[in-house]
């Protein structure tokens, strides 16, 4: 037996959370609801296989949190396991964006009420920020998976979510 490389472990564990276009949309909508959104727009191209866009008018992501917004196991919802007793949010594990990054190209545009303008972030397969630039969008967040769920490649193997 041998230990799997970290990138393979990350991809395999993500396929337990992101199993379909529906699971991507569900996770992004739950993020929007947790951010206090009262309006959420969902757009799919080619049934979500080419592109998924979710735009909301929620609180947005604080600039201080953006470096870890898609890093697995980072969350603003809990500090310890005791917080699970009083949980009032849909998500709390710090898994959604990180898992989506593993299987698709992800862009996040976000703006809080305190920000003068929104910022668009391009994320890599590990949830790290590759680039950022100012954007014109209003308060809230706008999540895009490009190349939709034409899954990121692992060497010559393209690994989709597990078959059911």
Phi and psi in radians as a Rosetta constraint file:
Dihedral C 1 N 2 CA 2 C 2 CIRCULARHARMONIC -2.528 0.35
Dihedral N 2 CA 2 C 2 N 3 CIRCULARHARMONIC 2.699 0.35
Dihedral C 2 N 3 CA 3 C 3 CIRCULARHARMONIC -1.306 0.35
Dihedral N 3 CA 3 C 3 N 4 CIRCULARHARMONIC 2.421 0.35
Dihedral C 3 N 4 CA 4 C 4 CIRCULARHARMONIC -1.306 0.35
Dihedral N 4 CA 4 C 4 N 5 CIRCULARHARMONIC 2.596 0.35
Dihedral C 4 N 5 CA 5 C 5 CIRCULARHARMONIC -1.090 0.35
Dihedral N 5 CA 5 C 5 N 6 CIRCULARHARMONIC 2.657 0.35
Dihedral C 5 N 6 CA 6 C 6 CIRCULARHARMONIC -0.991 0.35
Dihedral N 6 CA 6 C 6 N 7 CIRCULARHARMONIC -0.706 0.35
Dihedral C 6 N 7 CA 7 C 7 CIRCULARHARMONIC -1.104 0.35
Dihedral N 7 CA 7 C 7 N 8 CIRCULARHARMONIC -0.651 0.35
Dihedral C 7 N 8 CA 8 C 8 CIRCULARHARMONIC -1.208 0.35
Dihedral N 8 CA 8 C 8 N 9 CIRCULARHARMONIC -0.745 0.35
Dihedral C 8 N 9 CA 9 C 9 CIRCULARHARMONIC -1.033 0.35
Dihedral N 9 CA 9 C 9 N 10 CIRCULARHARMONIC -0.785 0.35
Dihedral C 9 N 10 CA 10 C 10 CIRCULARHARMONIC -1.081 0.35
Dihedral N 10 CA 10 C 10 N 11 CIRCULARHARMONIC -0.774 0.35
Dihedral C 10 N 11 CA 11 C 11 CIRCULARHARMONIC -1.145 0.35
Dihedral N 11 CA 11 C 11 N 12 CIRCULARHARMONIC -0.757 0.35
Dihedral C 11 N 12 CA 12 C 12 CIRCULARHARMONIC -1.150 0.35
Dihedral N 12 CA 12 C 12 N 13 CIRCULARHARMONIC -0.727 0.35
Dihedral C 12 N 13 CA 13 C 13 CIRCULARHARMONIC -1.203 0.35
Dihedral N 13 CA 13 C 13 N 14 CIRCULARHARMONIC -0.578 0.35
Dihedral C 13 N 14 CA 14 C 14 CIRCULARHARMONIC -1.156 0.35
Dihedral N 14 CA 14 C 14 N 15 CIRCULARHARMONIC -0.557 0.35
Dihedral C 14 N 15 CA 15 C 15 CIRCULARHARMONIC -1.235 0.35
Dihedral N 15 CA 15 C 15 N 16 CIRCULARHARMONIC -0.138 0.35
Dihedral C 15 N 16 CA 16 C 16 CIRCULARHARMONIC -1.447 0.35
Dihedral N 16 CA 16 C 16 N 17 CIRCULARHARMONIC -0.373 0.35
Dihedral C 16 N 17 CA 17 C 17 CIRCULARHARMONIC -1.742 0.35
Dihedral N 17 CA 17 C 17 N 18 CIRCULARHARMONIC -0.797 0.35
Dihedral C 17 N 18 CA 18 C 18 CIRCULARHARMONIC -1.754 0.35
Dihedral N 18 CA 18 C 18 N 19 CIRCULARHARMONIC 1.711 0.35
Dihedral C 18 N 19 CA 19 C 19 CIRCULARHARMONIC -1.891 0.35
Dihedral N 19 CA 19 C 19 N 20 CIRCULARHARMONIC -0.174 0.35
Dihedral C 19 N 20 CA 20 C 20 CIRCULARHARMONIC -2.950 0.35
Dihedral N 20 CA 20 C 20 N 21 CIRCULARHARMONIC 3.039 0.35
Dihedral C 20 N 21 CA 21 C 21 CIRCULARHARMONIC -1.017 0.35
Dihedral N 21 CA 21 C 21 N 22 CIRCULARHARMONIC -0.706 0.35
Dihedral C 21 N 22 CA 22 C 22 CIRCULARHARMONIC -1.024 0.35
Dihedral N 22 CA 22 C 22 N 23 CIRCULARHARMONIC -0.725 0.35
Dihedral C 22 N 23 CA 23 C 23 CIRCULARHARMONIC -1.199 0.35
Dihedral N 23 CA 23 C 23 N 24 CIRCULARHARMONIC -0.571 0.35
Dihedral C 23 N 24 CA 24 C 24 CIRCULARHARMONIC -1.134 0.35
Dihedral N 24 CA 24 C 24 N 25 CIRCULARHARMONIC -0.860 0.35
Dihedral C 24 N 25 CA 25 C 25 CIRCULARHARMONIC -1.069 0.35
Dihedral N 25 CA 25 C 25 N 26 CIRCULARHARMONIC -0.759 0.35
Dihedral C 25 N 26 CA 26 C 26 CIRCULARHARMONIC -1.010 0.35
Dihedral N 26 CA 26 C 26 N 27 CIRCULARHARMONIC -0.859 0.35
Dihedral C 26 N 27 CA 27 C 27 CIRCULARHARMONIC -1.083 0.35
Dihedral N 27 CA 27 C 27 N 28 CIRCULARHARMONIC -0.737 0.35
Dihedral C 27 N 28 CA 28 C 28 CIRCULARHARMONIC -1.211 0.35
Dihedral N 28 CA 28 C 28 N 29 CIRCULARHARMONIC -0.661 0.35
Dihedral C 28 N 29 CA 29 C 29 CIRCULARHARMONIC -1.154 0.35
Dihedral N 29 CA 29 C 29 N 30 CIRCULARHARMONIC -0.717 0.35
Dihedral C 29 N 30 CA 30 C 30 CIRCULARHARMONIC -1.089 0.35
Dihedral N 30 CA 30 C 30 N 31 CIRCULARHARMONIC -0.673 0.35
Dihedral C 30 N 31 CA 31 C 31 CIRCULARHARMONIC -1.053 0.35
Dihedral N 31 CA 31 C 31 N 32 CIRCULARHARMONIC -0.747 0.35
Dihedral C 31 N 32 CA 32 C 32 CIRCULARHARMONIC -1.088 0.35
Dihedral N 32 CA 32 C 32 N 33 CIRCULARHARMONIC -0.800 0.35
Dihedral C 32 N 33 CA 33 C 33 CIRCULARHARMONIC -1.102 0.35
Dihedral N 33 CA 33 C 33 N 34 CIRCULARHARMONIC -0.722 0.35
Dihedral C 33 N 34 CA 34 C 34 CIRCULARHARMONIC -1.112 0.35
Dihedral N 34 CA 34 C 34 N 35 CIRCULARHARMONIC -0.441 0.35
Dihedral C 34 N 35 CA 35 C 35 CIRCULARHARMONIC -1.522 0.35
Dihedral N 35 CA 35 C 35 N 36 CIRCULARHARMONIC 0.126 0.35
Dihedral C 35 N 36 CA 36 C 36 CIRCULARHARMONIC 1.414 0.35
Dihedral N 36 CA 36 C 36 N 37 CIRCULARHARMONIC 0.331 0.35
Dihedral C 36 N 37 CA 37 C 37 CIRCULARHARMONIC -1.129 0.35
Dihedral N 37 CA 37 C 37 N 38 CIRCULARHARMONIC 2.432 0.35
Dihedral C 37 N 38 CA 38 C 38 CIRCULARHARMONIC -1.913 0.35
Dihedral N 38 CA 38 C 38 N 39 CIRCULARHARMONIC -0.110 0.35
Dihedral C 38 N 39 CA 39 C 39 CIRCULARHARMONIC -2.452 0.35
Dihedral N 39 CA 39 C 39 N 40 CIRCULARHARMONIC 2.228 0.35
Dihedral C 39 N 40 CA 40 C 40 CIRCULARHARMONIC -2.353 0.35
Dihedral N 40 CA 40 C 40 N 41 CIRCULARHARMONIC 2.167 0.35
Dihedral C 40 N 41 CA 41 C 41 CIRCULARHARMONIC -1.902 0.35
Dihedral N 41 CA 41 C 41 N 42 CIRCULARHARMONIC 2.312 0.35
Dihedral C 41 N 42 CA 42 C 42 CIRCULARHARMONIC -2.115 0.35
Dihedral N 42 CA 42 C 42 N 43 CIRCULARHARMONIC 2.233 0.35
Dihedral C 42 N 43 CA 43 C 43 CIRCULARHARMONIC -2.214 0.35
Dihedral N 43 CA 43 C 43 N 44 CIRCULARHARMONIC 2.347 0.35
Dihedral C 43 N 44 CA 44 C 44 CIRCULARHARMONIC -2.125 0.35
Dihedral N 44 CA 44 C 44 N 45 CIRCULARHARMONIC 2.406 0.35
Dihedral C 44 N 45 CA 45 C 45 CIRCULARHARMONIC -1.926 0.35
Dihedral N 45 CA 45 C 45 N 46 CIRCULARHARMONIC 2.290 0.35
Dihedral C 45 N 46 CA 46 C 46 CIRCULARHARMONIC 0.937 0.35
Dihedral N 46 CA 46 C 46 N 47 CIRCULARHARMONIC 0.881 0.35
Dihedral C 46 N 47 CA 47 C 47 CIRCULARHARMONIC 1.050 0.35
Dihedral N 47 CA 47 C 47 N 48 CIRCULARHARMONIC 0.386 0.35
Dihedral C 47 N 48 CA 48 C 48 CIRCULARHARMONIC 1.632 0.35
Dihedral N 48 CA 48 C 48 N 49 CIRCULARHARMONIC -0.080 0.35
Dihedral C 48 N 49 CA 49 C 49 CIRCULARHARMONIC -1.364 0.35
Dihedral N 49 CA 49 C 49 N 50 CIRCULARHARMONIC -0.442 0.35
Dihedral C 49 N 50 CA 50 C 50 CIRCULARHARMONIC -1.703 0.35
Dihedral N 50 CA 50 C 50 N 51 CIRCULARHARMONIC -0.636 0.35
Dihedral C 50 N 51 CA 51 C 51 CIRCULARHARMONIC -2.831 0.35
Dihedral N 51 CA 51 C 51 N 52 CIRCULARHARMONIC 2.439 0.35
Dihedral C 51 N 52 CA 52 C 52 CIRCULARHARMONIC -2.225 0.35
Dihedral N 52 CA 52 C 52 N 53 CIRCULARHARMONIC 2.223 0.35
Dihedral C 52 N 53 CA 53 C 53 CIRCULARHARMONIC -2.145 0.35
Dihedral N 53 CA 53 C 53 N 54 CIRCULARHARMONIC 2.316 0.35
Dihedral C 53 N 54 CA 54 C 54 CIRCULARHARMONIC -2.252 0.35
Dihedral N 54 CA 54 C 54 N 55 CIRCULARHARMONIC 2.117 0.35
Dihedral C 54 N 55 CA 55 C 55 CIRCULARHARMONIC -2.122 0.35
Dihedral N 55 CA 55 C 55 N 56 CIRCULARHARMONIC 2.373 0.35
Dihedral C 55 N 56 CA 56 C 56 CIRCULARHARMONIC -2.409 0.35
Dihedral N 56 CA 56 C 56 N 57 CIRCULARHARMONIC 2.990 0.35
Dihedral C 56 N 57 CA 57 C 57 CIRCULARHARMONIC -1.958 0.35
Dihedral N 57 CA 57 C 57 N 58 CIRCULARHARMONIC 0.549 0.35
Dihedral C 57 N 58 CA 58 C 58 CIRCULARHARMONIC -1.285 0.35
Dihedral N 58 CA 58 C 58 N 59 CIRCULARHARMONIC -2.890 0.35
Dihedral C 58 N 59 CA 59 C 59 CIRCULARHARMONIC -1.209 0.35
Dihedral N 59 CA 59 C 59 N 60 CIRCULARHARMONIC -0.359 0.35
Dihedral C 59 N 60 CA 60 C 60 CIRCULARHARMONIC 1.411 0.35
Dihedral N 60 CA 60 C 60 N 61 CIRCULARHARMONIC 3.076 0.35
Dihedral C 60 N 61 CA 61 C 61 CIRCULARHARMONIC -1.853 0.35
Dihedral N 61 CA 61 C 61 N 62 CIRCULARHARMONIC 2.216 0.35
Dihedral C 61 N 62 CA 62 C 62 CIRCULARHARMONIC -1.079 0.35
Dihedral N 62 CA 62 C 62 N 63 CIRCULARHARMONIC 2.483 0.35
Dihedral C 62 N 63 CA 63 C 63 CIRCULARHARMONIC -0.971 0.35
Dihedral N 63 CA 63 C 63 N 64 CIRCULARHARMONIC -0.646 0.35
Dihedral C 63 N 64 CA 64 C 64 CIRCULARHARMONIC -1.144 0.35
Dihedral N 64 CA 64 C 64 N 65 CIRCULARHARMONIC -0.432 0.35
Dihedral C 64 N 65 CA 65 C 65 CIRCULARHARMONIC -1.603 0.35
Dihedral N 65 CA 65 C 65 N 66 CIRCULARHARMONIC -0.243 0.35
Dihedral C 65 N 66 CA 66 C 66 CIRCULARHARMONIC -1.081 0.35
Dihedral N 66 CA 66 C 66 N 67 CIRCULARHARMONIC -0.593 0.35
Dihedral C 66 N 67 CA 67 C 67 CIRCULARHARMONIC -1.072 0.35
Dihedral N 67 CA 67 C 67 N 68 CIRCULARHARMONIC -0.406 0.35
Dihedral C 67 N 68 CA 68 C 68 CIRCULARHARMONIC -2.062 0.35
Dihedral N 68 CA 68 C 68 N 69 CIRCULARHARMONIC 0.210 0.35
Dihedral C 68 N 69 CA 69 C 69 CIRCULARHARMONIC -1.062 0.35
Dihedral N 69 CA 69 C 69 N 70 CIRCULARHARMONIC -0.469 0.35
Dihedral C 69 N 70 CA 70 C 70 CIRCULARHARMONIC -2.081 0.35
Dihedral N 70 CA 70 C 70 N 71 CIRCULARHARMONIC 0.299 0.35
Dihedral C 70 N 71 CA 71 C 71 CIRCULARHARMONIC -1.508 0.35
Dihedral N 71 CA 71 C 71 N 72 CIRCULARHARMONIC 2.325 0.35
Dihedral C 71 N 72 CA 72 C 72 CIRCULARHARMONIC -1.068 0.35
Dihedral N 72 CA 72 C 72 N 73 CIRCULARHARMONIC 2.488 0.35
Dihedral C 72 N 73 CA 73 C 73 CIRCULARHARMONIC 1.247 0.35
Dihedral N 73 CA 73 C 73 N 74 CIRCULARHARMONIC 0.232 0.35
Dihedral C 73 N 74 CA 74 C 74 CIRCULARHARMONIC -1.769 0.35
Dihedral N 74 CA 74 C 74 N 75 CIRCULARHARMONIC 2.320 0.35
Dihedral C 74 N 75 CA 75 C 75 CIRCULARHARMONIC -2.659 0.35
Dihedral N 75 CA 75 C 75 N 76 CIRCULARHARMONIC 2.659 0.35
Dihedral C 75 N 76 CA 76 C 76 CIRCULARHARMONIC -1.776 0.35
Dihedral N 76 CA 76 C 76 N 77 CIRCULARHARMONIC 0.026 0.35
Dihedral C 76 N 77 CA 77 C 77 CIRCULARHARMONIC -1.567 0.35
Dihedral N 77 CA 77 C 77 N 78 CIRCULARHARMONIC -0.533 0.35
Dihedral C 77 N 78 CA 78 C 78 CIRCULARHARMONIC -2.409 0.35
Dihedral N 78 CA 78 C 78 N 79 CIRCULARHARMONIC 2.713 0.35
Dihedral C 78 N 79 CA 79 C 79 CIRCULARHARMONIC -1.976 0.35
Dihedral N 79 CA 79 C 79 N 80 CIRCULARHARMONIC -0.446 0.35
Dihedral C 79 N 80 CA 80 C 80 CIRCULARHARMONIC -2.696 0.35
Dihedral N 80 CA 80 C 80 N 81 CIRCULARHARMONIC 3.016 0.35
Dihedral C 80 N 81 CA 81 C 81 CIRCULARHARMONIC -1.149 0.35
Dihedral N 81 CA 81 C 81 N 82 CIRCULARHARMONIC -0.381 0.35
Dihedral C 81 N 82 CA 82 C 82 CIRCULARHARMONIC -1.110 0.35
Dihedral N 82 CA 82 C 82 N 83 CIRCULARHARMONIC -0.519 0.35
Dihedral C 82 N 83 CA 83 C 83 CIRCULARHARMONIC -1.128 0.35
Dihedral N 83 CA 83 C 83 N 84 CIRCULARHARMONIC -0.321 0.35
Dihedral C 83 N 84 CA 84 C 84 CIRCULARHARMONIC -1.122 0.35
Dihedral N 84 CA 84 C 84 N 85 CIRCULARHARMONIC -0.430 0.35
Dihedral C 84 N 85 CA 85 C 85 CIRCULARHARMONIC -1.141 0.35
Dihedral N 85 CA 85 C 85 N 86 CIRCULARHARMONIC -0.515 0.35
Dihedral C 85 N 86 CA 86 C 86 CIRCULARHARMONIC -2.050 0.35
Dihedral N 86 CA 86 C 86 N 87 CIRCULARHARMONIC 0.449 0.35
Dihedral C 86 N 87 CA 87 C 87 CIRCULARHARMONIC -1.172 0.35
Dihedral N 87 CA 87 C 87 N 88 CIRCULARHARMONIC 2.285 0.35
Dihedral C 87 N 88 CA 88 C 88 CIRCULARHARMONIC -2.194 0.35
Dihedral N 88 CA 88 C 88 N 89 CIRCULARHARMONIC 0.360 0.35
Dihedral C 88 N 89 CA 89 C 89 CIRCULARHARMONIC -2.102 0.35
Dihedral N 89 CA 89 C 89 N 90 CIRCULARHARMONIC 2.877 0.35
Dihedral C 89 N 90 CA 90 C 90 CIRCULARHARMONIC -1.340 0.35
Dihedral N 90 CA 90 C 90 N 91 CIRCULARHARMONIC -0.786 0.35
Dihedral C 90 N 91 CA 91 C 91 CIRCULARHARMONIC -1.974 0.35
Dihedral N 91 CA 91 C 91 N 92 CIRCULARHARMONIC 2.642 0.35
Dihedral C 91 N 92 CA 92 C 92 CIRCULARHARMONIC -2.753 0.35
Dihedral N 92 CA 92 C 92 N 93 CIRCULARHARMONIC -0.110 0.35
Dihedral C 92 N 93 CA 93 C 93 CIRCULARHARMONIC -1.554 0.35
Dihedral N 93 CA 93 C 93 N 94 CIRCULARHARMONIC -0.139 0.35
Dihedral C 93 N 94 CA 94 C 94 CIRCULARHARMONIC 1.181 0.35
Dihedral N 94 CA 94 C 94 N 95 CIRCULARHARMONIC 0.666 0.35
Dihedral C 94 N 95 CA 95 C 95 CIRCULARHARMONIC -1.949 0.35
Dihedral N 95 CA 95 C 95 N 96 CIRCULARHARMONIC -0.552 0.35
Dihedral C 95 N 96 CA 96 C 96 CIRCULARHARMONIC -1.016 0.35
Dihedral N 96 CA 96 C 96 N 97 CIRCULARHARMONIC -1.133 0.35
Dihedral C 96 N 97 CA 97 C 97 CIRCULARHARMONIC -1.109 0.35
Dihedral N 97 CA 97 C 97 N 98 CIRCULARHARMONIC -0.697 0.35
Dihedral C 97 N 98 CA 98 C 98 CIRCULARHARMONIC -1.063 0.35
Dihedral N 98 CA 98 C 98 N 99 CIRCULARHARMONIC -0.710 0.35
Dihedral C 98 N 99 CA 99 C 99 CIRCULARHARMONIC -1.222 0.35
Dihedral N 99 CA 99 C 99 N 100 CIRCULARHARMONIC -0.681 0.35
Dihedral C 99 N 100 CA 100 C 100 CIRCULARHARMONIC -1.135 0.35
Dihedral N 100 CA 100 C 100 N 101 CIRCULARHARMONIC -0.684 0.35
Dihedral C 100 N 101 CA 101 C 101 CIRCULARHARMONIC -1.052 0.35
Dihedral N 101 CA 101 C 101 N 102 CIRCULARHARMONIC -0.557 0.35
Dihedral C 101 N 102 CA 102 C 102 CIRCULARHARMONIC -1.132 0.35
Dihedral N 102 CA 102 C 102 N 103 CIRCULARHARMONIC -0.529 0.35
Dihedral C 102 N 103 CA 103 C 103 CIRCULARHARMONIC -1.962 0.35
Dihedral N 103 CA 103 C 103 N 104 CIRCULARHARMONIC -0.123 0.35
Dihedral C 103 N 104 CA 104 C 104 CIRCULARHARMONIC -2.649 0.35
Dihedral N 104 CA 104 C 104 N 105 CIRCULARHARMONIC 2.813 0.35
Dihedral C 104 N 105 CA 105 C 105 CIRCULARHARMONIC -1.375 0.35
Dihedral N 105 CA 105 C 105 N 106 CIRCULARHARMONIC 2.240 0.35
Dihedral C 105 N 106 CA 106 C 106 CIRCULARHARMONIC -2.152 0.35
Dihedral N 106 CA 106 C 106 N 107 CIRCULARHARMONIC 2.339 0.35
Dihedral C 106 N 107 CA 107 C 107 CIRCULARHARMONIC -2.108 0.35
Dihedral N 107 CA 107 C 107 N 108 CIRCULARHARMONIC 2.340 0.35
Dihedral C 107 N 108 CA 108 C 108 CIRCULARHARMONIC -2.142 0.35
Dihedral N 108 CA 108 C 108 N 109 CIRCULARHARMONIC 2.224 0.35
Dihedral C 108 N 109 CA 109 C 109 CIRCULARHARMONIC -2.020 0.35
Dihedral N 109 CA 109 C 109 N 110 CIRCULARHARMONIC 2.263 0.35
Dihedral C 109 N 110 CA 110 C 110 CIRCULARHARMONIC -2.538 0.35
Dihedral N 110 CA 110 C 110 N 111 CIRCULARHARMONIC 2.666 0.35
Dihedral C 110 N 111 CA 111 C 111 CIRCULARHARMONIC -2.690 0.35
Dihedral N 111 CA 111 C 111 N 112 CIRCULARHARMONIC 2.290 0.35
Dihedral C 111 N 112 CA 112 C 112 CIRCULARHARMONIC -1.691 0.35
Dihedral N 112 CA 112 C 112 N 113 CIRCULARHARMONIC 2.982 0.35
Dihedral C 112 N 113 CA 113 C 113 CIRCULARHARMONIC -1.082 0.35
Dihedral N 113 CA 113 C 113 N 114 CIRCULARHARMONIC -0.481 0.35
Dihedral C 113 N 114 CA 114 C 114 CIRCULARHARMONIC -1.415 0.35
Dihedral N 114 CA 114 C 114 N 115 CIRCULARHARMONIC -0.256 0.35
Dihedral C 114 N 115 CA 115 C 115 CIRCULARHARMONIC -1.452 0.35
Dihedral N 115 CA 115 C 115 N 116 CIRCULARHARMONIC 2.542 0.35
Dihedral C 115 N 116 CA 116 C 116 CIRCULARHARMONIC -1.397 0.35
Dihedral N 116 CA 116 C 116 N 117 CIRCULARHARMONIC -0.454 0.35
Dihedral C 116 N 117 CA 117 C 117 CIRCULARHARMONIC -2.672 0.35
Dihedral N 117 CA 117 C 117 N 118 CIRCULARHARMONIC 2.850 0.35
Dihedral C 117 N 118 CA 118 C 118 CIRCULARHARMONIC -1.510 0.35
Dihedral N 118 CA 118 C 118 N 119 CIRCULARHARMONIC 2.810 0.35
Dihedral C 118 N 119 CA 119 C 119 CIRCULARHARMONIC -2.240 0.35
Dihedral N 119 CA 119 C 119 N 120 CIRCULARHARMONIC 2.369 0.35
Dihedral C 119 N 120 CA 120 C 120 CIRCULARHARMONIC -1.749 0.35
Dihedral N 120 CA 120 C 120 N 121 CIRCULARHARMONIC 2.291 0.35
Dihedral C 120 N 121 CA 121 C 121 CIRCULARHARMONIC -2.042 0.35
Dihedral N 121 CA 121 C 121 N 122 CIRCULARHARMONIC 2.340 0.35
Dihedral C 121 N 122 CA 122 C 122 CIRCULARHARMONIC -1.797 0.35
Dihedral N 122 CA 122 C 122 N 123 CIRCULARHARMONIC 2.218 0.35
Dihedral C 122 N 123 CA 123 C 123 CIRCULARHARMONIC -1.920 0.35
Dihedral N 123 CA 123 C 123 N 124 CIRCULARHARMONIC 2.585 0.35
Dihedral C 123 N 124 CA 124 C 124 CIRCULARHARMONIC -1.589 0.35
Dihedral N 124 CA 124 C 124 N 125 CIRCULARHARMONIC -3.095 0.35
Dihedral C 124 N 125 CA 125 C 125 CIRCULARHARMONIC -1.134 0.35
Dihedral N 125 CA 125 C 125 N 126 CIRCULARHARMONIC -0.262 0.35
Dihedral C 125 N 126 CA 126 C 126 CIRCULARHARMONIC -1.769 0.35
Dihedral N 126 CA 126 C 126 N 127 CIRCULARHARMONIC 0.030 0.35
Dihedral C 126 N 127 CA 127 C 127 CIRCULARHARMONIC 1.547 0.35
Dihedral N 127 CA 127 C 127 N 128 CIRCULARHARMONIC 0.121 0.35
Dihedral C 127 N 128 CA 128 C 128 CIRCULARHARMONIC -1.429 0.35
Dihedral N 128 CA 128 C 128 N 129 CIRCULARHARMONIC 2.632 0.35
Dihedral C 128 N 129 CA 129 C 129 CIRCULARHARMONIC -1.358 0.35
Dihedral N 129 CA 129 C 129 N 130 CIRCULARHARMONIC 2.128 0.35
Dihedral C 129 N 130 CA 130 C 130 CIRCULARHARMONIC -1.515 0.35
Dihedral N 130 CA 130 C 130 N 131 CIRCULARHARMONIC -0.696 0.35
Dihedral C 130 N 131 CA 131 C 131 CIRCULARHARMONIC -2.735 0.35
Dihedral N 131 CA 131 C 131 N 132 CIRCULARHARMONIC 2.834 0.35
Dihedral C 131 N 132 CA 132 C 132 CIRCULARHARMONIC -2.593 0.35
Dihedral N 132 CA 132 C 132 N 133 CIRCULARHARMONIC 2.627 0.35
Dihedral C 132 N 133 CA 133 C 133 CIRCULARHARMONIC -2.696 0.35
Dihedral N 133 CA 133 C 133 N 134 CIRCULARHARMONIC 2.706 0.35
Dihedral C 133 N 134 CA 134 C 134 CIRCULARHARMONIC -1.115 0.35
Dihedral N 134 CA 134 C 134 N 135 CIRCULARHARMONIC 2.672 0.35
Dihedral C 134 N 135 CA 135 C 135 CIRCULARHARMONIC -2.420 0.35
Dihedral N 135 CA 135 C 135 N 136 CIRCULARHARMONIC 2.894 0.35
Dihedral C 135 N 136 CA 136 C 136 CIRCULARHARMONIC -1.687 0.35
Dihedral N 136 CA 136 C 136 N 137 CIRCULARHARMONIC -0.050 0.35
Dihedral C 136 N 137 CA 137 C 137 CIRCULARHARMONIC -1.205 0.35
Dihedral N 137 CA 137 C 137 N 138 CIRCULARHARMONIC 2.732 0.35
Dihedral C 137 N 138 CA 138 C 138 CIRCULARHARMONIC -1.411 0.35
Dihedral N 138 CA 138 C 138 N 139 CIRCULARHARMONIC -2.957 0.35
Dihedral C 138 N 139 CA 139 C 139 CIRCULARHARMONIC -1.092 0.35
Dihedral N 139 CA 139 C 139 N 140 CIRCULARHARMONIC 2.553 0.35
Dihedral C 139 N 140 CA 140 C 140 CIRCULARHARMONIC 2.041 0.35
Dihedral N 140 CA 140 C 140 N 141 CIRCULARHARMONIC -2.762 0.35
Dihedral C 140 N 141 CA 141 C 141 CIRCULARHARMONIC -2.315 0.35
Dihedral N 141 CA 141 C 141 N 142 CIRCULARHARMONIC 2.672 0.35
Dihedral C 141 N 142 CA 142 C 142 CIRCULARHARMONIC -2.361 0.35
Dihedral N 142 CA 142 C 142 N 143 CIRCULARHARMONIC 1.956 0.35
Dihedral C 142 N 143 CA 143 C 143 CIRCULARHARMONIC -1.875 0.35
Dihedral N 143 CA 143 C 143 N 144 CIRCULARHARMONIC 2.331 0.35
Dihedral C 143 N 144 CA 144 C 144 CIRCULARHARMONIC -2.302 0.35
Dihedral N 144 CA 144 C 144 N 145 CIRCULARHARMONIC 2.253 0.35
Dihedral C 144 N 145 CA 145 C 145 CIRCULARHARMONIC -1.828 0.35
Dihedral N 145 CA 145 C 145 N 146 CIRCULARHARMONIC 2.025 0.35
Dihedral C 145 N 146 CA 146 C 146 CIRCULARHARMONIC -1.702 0.35
Dihedral N 146 CA 146 C 146 N 147 CIRCULARHARMONIC 2.775 0.35
Dihedral C 146 N 147 CA 147 C 147 CIRCULARHARMONIC 0.968 0.35
Dihedral N 147 CA 147 C 147 N 148 CIRCULARHARMONIC 0.353 0.35
Dihedral C 147 N 148 CA 148 C 148 CIRCULARHARMONIC 0.566 0.35
Dihedral N 148 CA 148 C 148 N 149 CIRCULARHARMONIC -2.154 0.35
Dihedral C 148 N 149 CA 149 C 149 CIRCULARHARMONIC -1.891 0.35
Dihedral N 149 CA 149 C 149 N 150 CIRCULARHARMONIC 0.753 0.35
Dihedral C 149 N 150 CA 150 C 150 CIRCULARHARMONIC -1.525 0.35
Dihedral N 150 CA 150 C 150 N 151 CIRCULARHARMONIC 1.701 0.35
Dihedral C 150 N 151 CA 151 C 151 CIRCULARHARMONIC -1.058 0.35
Dihedral N 151 CA 151 C 151 N 152 CIRCULARHARMONIC 2.556 0.35
Dihedral C 151 N 152 CA 152 C 152 CIRCULARHARMONIC -0.990 0.35
Dihedral N 152 CA 152 C 152 N 153 CIRCULARHARMONIC 2.627 0.35
Dihedral C 152 N 153 CA 153 C 153 CIRCULARHARMONIC -1.648 0.35
Dihedral N 153 CA 153 C 153 N 154 CIRCULARHARMONIC 2.479 0.35
Dihedral C 153 N 154 CA 154 C 154 CIRCULARHARMONIC -1.997 0.35
Dihedral N 154 CA 154 C 154 N 155 CIRCULARHARMONIC 1.660 0.35
Dihedral C 154 N 155 CA 155 C 155 CIRCULARHARMONIC 1.088 0.35
Dihedral N 155 CA 155 C 155 N 156 CIRCULARHARMONIC -2.230 0.35
Dihedral C 155 N 156 CA 156 C 156 CIRCULARHARMONIC -1.606 0.35
Dihedral N 156 CA 156 C 156 N 157 CIRCULARHARMONIC -0.041 0.35
Dihedral C 156 N 157 CA 157 C 157 CIRCULARHARMONIC -1.685 0.35
Dihedral N 157 CA 157 C 157 N 158 CIRCULARHARMONIC 2.161 0.35
Dihedral C 157 N 158 CA 158 C 158 CIRCULARHARMONIC -1.671 0.35
Dihedral N 158 CA 158 C 158 N 159 CIRCULARHARMONIC 1.980 0.35
Dihedral C 158 N 159 CA 159 C 159 CIRCULARHARMONIC -1.761 0.35
Dihedral N 159 CA 159 C 159 N 160 CIRCULARHARMONIC 1.848 0.35
Dihedral C 159 N 160 CA 160 C 160 CIRCULARHARMONIC -1.396 0.35
Dihedral N 160 CA 160 C 160 N 161 CIRCULARHARMONIC 3.016 0.35
Dihedral C 160 N 161 CA 161 C 161 CIRCULARHARMONIC -0.989 0.35
Dihedral N 161 CA 161 C 161 N 162 CIRCULARHARMONIC 2.744 0.35
Dihedral C 161 N 162 CA 162 C 162 CIRCULARHARMONIC -1.029 0.35
Dihedral N 162 CA 162 C 162 N 163 CIRCULARHARMONIC 2.597 0.35
Dihedral C 162 N 163 CA 163 C 163 CIRCULARHARMONIC -1.308 0.35
Dihedral N 163 CA 163 C 163 N 164 CIRCULARHARMONIC 2.599 0.35
